[in-house]
């Protein structure tokens, strides 16, 4: 409570932060395996009274602005981009979208192509598919295409969605590896810079299914000024103004807040030693719940 009071007092003392613009666009970060209406329902979905088929992708479509909106699919994270894009072309067509384009970006030179950047300039919505988040950031990071995406997100009423690796890459810091020992030993979790649509927020996906709470805890122990967001499969957050998150889908969102950590030895131990962290706050949020990221306002330019 004392820390929260200090932050509130700081905000009052330095009101200039409140004048920083919020992004006009929206982000839809999806935990992977979102329902597309084409596969057998999972056990959780079958027993969930609130389960709605294609709920997440329907929400994406509902958020699109304009007449005959253009949806752009970017399968860069996948090592099978054509196959990855095919499923989204199918489901979006079934949901009534007739204006679709796939940007097949496999090399950094593709992300500098003016014709591809022009497509982003016209898009009402963008979908980043799953695959490997490091492939996605290594190809798009620092590119003209990413610069255009960020410009659109900052200034325009666009929605940018990412699923699995596409969601993980939206954040900074970004976890790109860490399955060994489930992240309980220092050094098991590898972190780099993501695409930075959400700063000071770390996103991890397939969260409950793959038991990723410990690796997220290590990430936050080393970056306690960040908020960790664990997205379960067929579950998403819709982020507005860069910080207001709404939970959508059939599972749970896990939020890990390390700002009030009371004890940690992560900086004292050697690699491959188990770490200690105390005072982590963990929230479990179901569909319809909201959460405001308690981070300082950022200039999303």
N, C-alpha and C positions, 0 to 999 in steps of 0.2 A: 504493500500500500504506500509506503514511504517513497519508493521509486516512482510509482505512478504519480504521486503528488508532485515530485520534483519535475517530472516531464510536463505536467500541466502548468506548473509555475514557469517553466522555461518557455513554453508556447506563448504564455501571456507576456513574458518579458521581451520576446523577440517576435512580434506579430507579423514581421515581414514574410515569414514562412507561409502564413495563411494566404498570402497573395500569389503564391506560386501556382501556376495553372495546372489543373489536373488533365490527364489525357481524355479526349472526347470519345475515343474508341473503347471497345470492350474486348476482354480476353475470355476465352472458354478453354480452360485446362482440364483435360479428360484423362482419367486414370488407366485407360486402355480397355480393349474388348467391349466398347460401348455397343449397346444393342442396335443392330441394323435391320432387324426383322427377318433375318435369313438363316439364323442358326438356332439350335435348341436352347431353350432357356436354361440358365444355371440353376442350381439348387436354391441359392439365395433368392433369385428372381421368382422361382416357382412358389416359394413360401411367403414372399413379401406381398402383403395385401395392397401396398401402395405402388407396386411395379407398373410402369407404363412403357409399352413397347416404343422403341426409338425415341424415348423422351428427350435425350440429350441432343440428338441431331435435329429433332423437331424444334427444339428451342433455338438452336443455331439458325435455322431457317426463319423462325419467327422474328429474330433480331435483325435480319437483313433489311436495309433501307433502300427505297427507290423502286421504280417500275422495272420489271424484268432484271433483277439484280444479278450481277456477275459473281459467281463463286469460283475461286481459283484454288486448285488442289496442288500442293507441293509435296511430292513423295521423296524428297532428297534424302531423308533419314534411312530409307529402305534400300537394301541391296537388290531388291526386286521391285523397282519403282513402278513399272507398268502394272504388275499384279496388285500392288498396294493401292494405286490410284483407281483401278477398275472397280473395287468395291464401293468407293465413295461416289464415283460417277453413277453407279447403279442406284444407290440409296437416295442420293440427292435428286436424281431424275424421278424416282418414285414419289419423292416428297414435293414434286411440282417445280423443281428448278430446271429451267430449259437453257439457261445461259451459263455454261460450264466450260472451264479451260484448265488443262493440266500443264503445269510448267515443269518439264523434265530437266531438272538442274542437277547434273552429276559431277561437274567440275567448277572450280572457282571462276573460270573464264565465263561459264554460263551465267553466273550471278552478276556479271558486269555487262551482259547483253542488253542493249538499250530497248530492244523489242520486248524482252521479258519484263523490264522495269516499267514499260508503258502499260503492260497488262495489269501489274499491281496498282498502277495509278487509277485504273478504271474499276477495280474490284470493290464489291460491297462486303465480301466475306472471303477469308482465306483459311484453308485447312492444311495444317502441317501433319503429315501422317506419322505412324510409328516406325521404329527401326532402331537406329543407333544415334543417340543424341550427340555423340562426339563427331560423327560424320556430318551431322547437320550444322553444328557450330563451326567446324573446321572449314566447311565449304561456304557457309553464308556469313560468318563473322567478318566484319570490316568491309563487306561488299556494298556496292551501290544498291543492290536489290534490298538488302537488309536496311540500309539507310532510308530507302523509300518506304518500306513497311513501317518503320518507326515514325517517320514523318506522317504517314496516313493515320497511324494509331494515335498520335499526339493531337492532330488537327481535325480529323474527320470522324464521322459516325460510322466507323467500320468495325466489324467483328473479326478477330483473329483467333482461330481455334487450333489446338494441338492435342494429339492423343498419344499416350505412352511417351516415347522419346520426344515427340513433338511438344508435349506438355512440359516434360522435364527441362527441355532446352529453353523454355520461356524465361526461366528464373536465373538469378545470380545470387549466391553461388549455385553451381550446377554439379550434382553428383553424376559421374559417368562410369564408375566402376566400384564394386564393393560387395560382391557375393561371398567372398572367402570369409568363413567364420561368422557370417551374417553381420560383420562390421564391429565385432566386440573387441578386436585388438587394434591398437593405434596403428594407423597406416593402411588398414584394410580398405578404408573409404577414400576414394580418389575424387578430388573436387577441382573444377576449373571454372572459368567464366562462361556463363550462358549467353543467350541472345539479349538479355537485360530488358525485357519488357516489364518484368517485375524485379525491382532491385531490393536487396535485403530480404528476399524470400527464396527459400529452397524448396523445390517441388520434387517429390518422388512418386512413382506410380506403381500399379499392381501391389499396393502397399500392404494390405492385410493378407492377401493371397500368398505373397512371397515373404512375409515376416520381416518387413524392413524397418521396424520401429527402432532397432538398435543402431543400424547404420545412419538413420536420420539423427538420432541422439548424438552420435559422434560428430556428425556434420555441424550440429548446433553447438556442441561443446567447444568446437574450434572457431565458431562464428556466432557467439552469443547475442550479437546485435541483430541477428536474422531470425525470421520466423520460418519454421519447417511446416510444410503442408504435404501430408501423405494422402494420395488419392487412391481409393480402392477401384477395382475394375467396374465398369458401367456406372461410374460416379464422376462428377465434375464440379468445378467451381466456375461461376460466371462473375468476372471481376469488372466493376465499373469504377470510374474515377481513380483507377490505379490502386485502390485499397479496400473497396467494399465487395466482399465475396458472398455469393449466394450458392448454397449446395443444391445440386441437381442430380437425380439418378437413384439407383436402387441400393447403393451401399453407404459406407461411411467415409467421412473426411476426418483425418487425424491432424490436429494442429499442435505443434511442439514449440513452446515459447521458452527461450533460454535467458531472457533479459533479467530474470530474478534468480539466476543460478547462485547458490550459496557456497558451493564447494566443487572444485574440479582439479584433477591432477593431470589433465591431458598435456599440459606444457612441461611436466616434470618427468614423465616416464619415457622410456625408449620405445622405438617401433616394435611391433609384435608383442606388446604387453597389454593386458586388459586395462581399460580406463575406468575412472570413477567420475561421476557427475551427480550432484544433488541439487534439488530445487527446480528441476524442469517442470513446467506447467504443461499438461496434456489435456486437450479438449477433443471430444468425439462428437461430430456433427452429422446429423442425418438430413435427408432431403427437405428443402424448404427453410433450413436454418441459415443464419447469416453470421458473418464474422468480419470485423474491421481490423485490418493489419495495423498493429500499434507501432508503425515505423514513421520516421519523419517524412514530411512531404518531399517529393522528388520532382525535379524539373525533367519531364519526359520528352526532351527535345532531341 
